[in-house]
């Protein structure tokens, strides 16, 4: 419920901003998250995703 929170660390400020926008867009495009088991809410109420640029 509500909007996702994006936290970016490291790198130049401009890159952080671009990564944050890209991450938010990816999460919102994947929504809605249907069929998540309510009895397992504590397991999925918070999800941490790590985005790393390809080398």
Secondary structure, DSSP 8 states (H G I E B T S, - for coil): ---------SS-HHHHHHHHHHHHHHHHHH---TT--GGGHHHHSS---------
